[in-house]
Amino acid sequence: MASVKKNFEYNLVLTFFGYIFPLITFPYITRVLGVEKIGACNFVDSIINYFVLFSLLGVGSLGVREIARCKDNDKQRDIVFSNLLLFNMVMTILSITILIICTYTISALHPYKGFLLIGIFKLLFTPLTIEWFFQGIQVFKYITVRTIIVRIIYIASLFIFVHNESDVYTYYLLTVMTIMLNAILNLSYSRHFVKLSFRCFNPSLFFVPIIVFGYYRILTSLYTTFNTFYLGITNGDEEVGFFTTATKINSIIISIFTAFTTVMVPRVAEMLQEGKKEDLKIIADKTFSLLTIMAMPVIFLCFFCAEQIVQIIAGAGFEGSVPAFRIVIALIMIIGIEQIVIQQFLMASKNNKTIFIVSSVGASIGLTVNFIATPTLGAIGSSIAWALSELGVMIVGLILLERTMKLTLSINTFLNNVIWSLLYLIPLVFIHVYINNMMYNLFLSIISVLLLFFVINCCFNPQKMIIDIASKLLLRKK
């Protein structure tokens, strides 16, 4: 198996391309399809995602942990893999049956029948992608290479087959076909590592943890996926288009911060099993420090340059996304901390009670704020509901991390990095006040933040990793 450092490098490459590919496709699709078609497509996809959620339950999160625990035991790995995948398929057949019934019996869904029928294939093939298995055995090289190849095929297909608003069904079909292709490739490649056995299928073996993790995913969806669904019902496709555009841009940016967290989940699971508390504390502190020094300048930059970013990525007609984007951009920090606390530690442990608690808090806040704010504020209300939900989850997660695992993230590190980050406001405010041209404003803002980033983290608030990067860049120039 590859080392953590090697896996991190592969995941950085994957994250980089995950950042580049949407920057290629999203501006094209928004300009070709327009805000209402994008809104309709995302509204239906939110419905499909709910059925996917019920078919997967907690297999994805649980699978990474359980496969990581037995990755060196072939027999046990076969048992875990077979039980999780077969459980998934039973739930998928049930979900497809319910989706077909809903499509033909609920009148409000009739205008979206074409989308929903295409979505059945997404529902069928998503469990077969078995990403959790490859993350558990830590073959990130394969994940990286496969993802890049599939995404290149997808991008080429979009430019070839999607040219106007009438191609919206083609767009959604191509999106679903990437999942189908990933599933076929993954199932084929998995045979090198594991054997599927129907004989060892025991639904009760992982039933409780699957339900627990599934409960977390379902409740989490009540302040993520539910936002899009409820917004579509109360405000229509256009507001959905504004909200999903803001969240899409935000997700592109957040993906930059997920590489290290994703790679470390299997490693943390191993350390927990081995009882290496000191090593866990080191990982938590390093990840937290890296997050804070990188997230703050990005948040400030995106807040001040929100109009330019939306204009460049989404184009004309999406101006309504700007206020929502300014609200959700703060989630870079909040979700980053959540990933450290929940994904990296609480989920990697076997304390299922903590998952129940954080899920319930997020869902309660999300539903309450959505019902109050979304009908009157539209996309802005949905953004507020999402932000407050994630904030509540983060706070409760930090409390539970300290109580259950005796781990605390350094508040001094956080405050120190935040205080130094306030320096970014000086050039950003000056440029925002005195430079009226939008493109000059954006260009100067990016340059000033990048320069100040290296000055702060190499001179005033030295960070070894940043100094090493700066040294390599300077040596290459020489």
JONORLIN-V265320 format. One record per residue. N is the residue number from 1. RES is the residue in one small letter. PHI is phi in whole degrees, -180 to 180 (NA if undefined). BURIAL is 1 if it has 24 or more other C-alpha atoms within 12 Angstrom, else 0. Layout:
[[N RES PHI BURIAL] [N RES PHI BURIAL]]
This chain:
[[1 m NA 0] [2 a -71 0] [3 s -73 0] [4 v -60 1] [5 k -61 0] [6 k -66 0] [7 n -63 1] [8 f -63 1] [9 e -64 0] [10 y -62 1] [11 n -71 1] [12 l -65 1] [13 v -62 1] [14 l -62 1] [15 t -65 1] [16 f -60 1] [17 f -70 1] [18 g -65 1] [19 y -84 1] [20 i -73 1] [21 f -59 1] [22 p -63 1] [23 l -68 1] [24 i -86 1] [25 t -82 1] [26 f -64 1] [27 p -59 1] [28 y -67 1] [29 i -66 1] [30 t -64 1] [31 r -75 1] [32 v -79 1] [33 l -91 1] [34 g 85 1] [35 v -66 1] [36 e -72 1] [37 k -67 1] [38 i -62 1] [39 g -62 1] [40 a -63 1] [41 c -63 1] [42 n -71 1] [43 f -62 1] [44 v -67 1] [45 d -63 1] [46 s -65 1] [47 i -68 1] [48 i -59 1] [49 n -63 1] [50 y -67 1] [51 f -67 1] [52 v -60 1] [53 l -60 1] [54 f -72 1] [55 s -76 1] [56 l -82 1] [57 l 49 1] [58 g -106 1] [59 v -63 1] [60 g -58 1] [61 s -69 1] [62 l -66 1] [63 g -62 1] [64 v -59 1] [65 r -65 1] [66 e -72 1] [67 i -68 1] [68 a -62 1] [69 r -72 1] [70 c -124 1] [71 k -65 1] [72 d -101 0] [73 n -117 0] [74 d -59 0] [75 k -65 0] [76 q -67 0] [77 r -63 1] [78 d -63 1] [79 i -66 1] [80 v -62 1] [81 f -60 1] [82 s -63 1] [83 n -67 1] [84 l -69 1] [85 l -67 1] [86 l -68 1] [87 f -61 1] [88 n -56 1] [89 m -68 1] [90 v -61 0] [91 m -67 1] [92 t -68 1] [93 i -60 1] [94 l -64 0] [95 s -65 1] [96 i -63 1] [97 t -60 0] [98 i -67 1] [99 l -62 1] [100 i -63 1] [101 i -61 0] [102 c -64 0] [103 t -60 1] [104 y -97 0] [105 t -112 0] [106 i -96 0] [107 s -63 0] [108 a -64 0] [109 l -93 1] [110 h -58 0] [111 p -63 0] [112 y -108 1] [113 k -58 1] [114 g -59 0] [115 f -61 1] [116 l -66 1] [117 l -68 1] [118 i -65 1] [119 g -62 1] [120 i -58 1] [121 f -69 1] [122 k -64 1] [123 l -64 1] [124 l -72 1] [125 f -92 1] [126 t -57 1] [127 p -62 1] [128 l -80 1] [129 t -71 1] [130 i 40 1] [131 e -58 1] [132 w -60 1] [133 f -67 1] [134 f -71 1] [135 q -69 1] [136 g -65 1] [137 i -89 1] [138 q 62 1] [139 v -104 1] [140 f -72 1] [141 k -63 1] [142 y -62 1] [143 i -57 1] [144 t -65 1] [145 v -63 0] [146 r -61 1] [147 t -62 1] [148 i -63 1] [149 i -63 0] [150 v -64 1] [151 r -68 1] [152 i -64 0] [153 i -61 0] [154 y -63 1] [155 i -62 1] [156 a -60 0] [157 s -64 0] [158 l -61 1] [159 f -68 0] [160 i -80 0] [161 f -108 0] [162 v -111 1] [163 h -129 0] [164 n -153 0] [165 e -60 1] [166 s -68 0] [167 d -91 1] [168 v -63 1] [169 y -69 1] [170 t -63 1] [171 y -59 1] [172 y -69 1] [173 l -63 1] [174 l -62 1] [175 t -62 1] [176 v -68 1] [177 m -66 1] [178 t -65 1] [179 i -67 1] [180 m -61 1] [181 l -65 1] [182 n -60 1] [183 a -64 1] [184 i -63 1] [185 l -65 1] [186 n -66 1] [187 l -63 1] [188 s -65 0] [189 y -73 0] [190 s -64 1] [191 r -66 0] [192 h -74 0] [193 f -121 1] [194 v -152 1] [195 k -118 1] [196 l -84 1] [197 s -127 0] [198 f -78 0] [199 r -67 0] [200 c -89 0] [201 f -68 1] [202 n -134 0] [203 p -54 1] [204 s -82 0] [205 l -62 0] [206 f -119 1] [207 f -58 0] [208 v -64 0] [209 p -64 1] [210 i -63 1] [211 i -67 1] [212 v -63 1] [213 f -66 1] [214 g -65 1] [215 y -59 1] [216 y -61 1] [217 r -65 1] [218 i -65 1] [219 l -68 1] [220 t -60 1] [221 s -65 1] [222 l -71 1] [223 y -124 1] [224 t -127 1] [225 t -62 1] [226 f -60 1] [227 n -54 1] [228 t -66 1] [229 f -62 1] [230 y -69 1] [231 l -63 1] [232 g -64 1] [233 i -70 1] [234 t -89 1] [235 n -127 1] [236 g 93 1] [237 d -66 1] [238 e -65 1] [239 e -65 1] [240 v -61 1] [241 g -60 1] [242 f -64 1] [243 f -67 1] [244 t -69 1] [245 t -66 1] [246 a -61 1] [247 t -72 1] [248 k -66 1] [249 i -61 1] [250 n -62 1] [251 s -67 1] [252 i -61 1] [253 i -71 1] [254 i -62 1] [255 s -59 1] [256 i -63 1] [257 f -92 1] [258 t -96 1] [259 a -58 1] [260 f -68 1] [261 t -62 1] [262 t -61 1] [263 v -67 1] [264 m -81 1] [265 v -58 1] [266 p -62 1] [267 r -66 1] [268 v -65 1] [269 a -59 1] [270 e -65 1] [271 m -64 1] [272 l -64 1] [273 q -65 0] [274 e -88 0] [275 g 73 0] [276 k -88 0] [277 k -65 0] [278 e -65 0] [279 d -65 0] [280 l -63 1] [281 k -63 1] [282 i -63 0] [283 i -62 1] [284 a -60 1] [285 d -66 1] [286 k -66 1] [287 t -64 1] [288 f -65 1] [289 s -64 1] [290 l -60 1] [291 l -61 1] [292 t -67 1] [293 i -72 1] [294 m -94 1] [295 a -74 1] [296 m -60 1] [297 p -63 1] [298 v -67 1] [299 i -61 1] [300 f -62 1] [301 l -63 1] [302 c -67 1] [303 f -65 1] [304 f -73 1] [305 c -109 1] [306 a -58 1] [307 e -62 1] [308 q -66 1] [309 i -65 1] [310 v -64 1] [311 q -62 1] [312 i -70 1] [313 i -81 1] [314 a -100 1] [315 g 93 1] [316 a -67 1] [317 g 96 1] [318 f -110 1] [319 e -59 1] [320 g -65 1] [321 s -81 1] [322 v -61 1] [323 p -60 1] [324 a -64 1] [325 f -63 1] [326 r -64 1] [327 i -76 1] [328 v -77 1] [329 i -65 1] [330 a -64 1] [331 l -69 1] [332 i -56 1] [333 m -73 1] [334 i -64 1] [335 i -68 1] [336 g -59 1] [337 i -66 1] [338 e -58 1] [339 q -62 1] [340 i -67 1] [341 v -74 1] [342 i -90 1] [343 q -67 1] [344 q -80 1] [345 f -121 1] [346 l -63 1] [347 m -74 1] [348 a -74 1] [349 s -84 1] [350 k -107 1] [351 n -88 0] [352 n -72 1] [353 k -61 1] [354 t -63 1] [355 i -66 1] [356 f -59 1] [357 i -68 1] [358 v -65 1] [359 s -64 1] [360 s -65 1] [361 v -63 1] [362 g -61 1] [363 a -66 1] [364 s -63 1] [365 i -65 1] [366 g -61 1] [367 l -64 1] [368 t -61 1] [369 v -69 1] [370 n -61 1] [371 f -65 1] [372 i -83 0] [373 a -96 1] [374 t -64 1] [375 p -59 0] [376 t -98 0] [377 l -102 1] [378 g 63 1] [379 a -61 1] [380 i -65 1] [381 g -62 1] [382 s -63 1] [383 s -67 1] [384 i -63 1] [385 a -61 1] [386 w -65 1] [387 a -63 1] [388 l -66 1] [389 s -63 1] [390 e -65 1] [391 l -63 1] [392 g -62 1] [393 v -63 1] [394 m -62 1] [395 i -63 1] [396 v -65 1] [397 g -61 1] [398 l -64 1] [399 i -64 1] [400 l -69 1] [401 l -61 1] [402 e -72 0] [403 r -74 0] [404 t -94 0] [405 m -117 1] [406 k 57 0] [407 l -116 1] [408 t -131 1] [409 l -83 1] [410 s -66 0] [411 i -69 0] [412 n -65 0] [413 t -62 1] [414 f -61 1] [415 l -64 0] [416 n -61 0] [417 n -69 1] [418 v -67 1] [419 i -62 0] [420 w -64 1] [421 s -69 1] [422 l -63 1] [423 l -63 1] [424 y -64 1] [425 l -67 1] [426 i -61 0] [427 p -69 1] [428 l -66 1] [429 v -65 0] [430 f -59 0] [431 i -64 1] [432 h -64 1] [433 v -80 0] [434 y -105 0] [435 i -108 0] [436 n -87 0] [437 n -65 0] [438 m -62 0] [439 m -73 0] [440 y -62 0] [441 n -57 1] [442 l -65 1] [443 f -61 0] [444 l -66 1] [445 s -64 1] [446 i -63 1] [447 i -62 0] [448 s -65 1] [449 v -68 1] [450 l -62 0] [451 l -62 0] [452 l -66 1] [453 f -59 1] [454 f -72 1] [455 v -65 0] [456 i -63 1] [457 n -87 1] [458 c -107 0] [459 c -114 0] [460 f -85 0] [461 n -130 1] [462 p -56 0] [463 q -124 1] [464 k -55 0] [465 m -63 0] [466 i -68 1] [467 i -62 0] [468 d -63 0] [469 i -63 0] [470 a -62 1] [471 s -63 0] [472 k -64 0] [473 l -64 0] [474 l -68 0] [475 l -67 0] [476 r -66 0] [477 k -64 0] [478 k -73 0]]
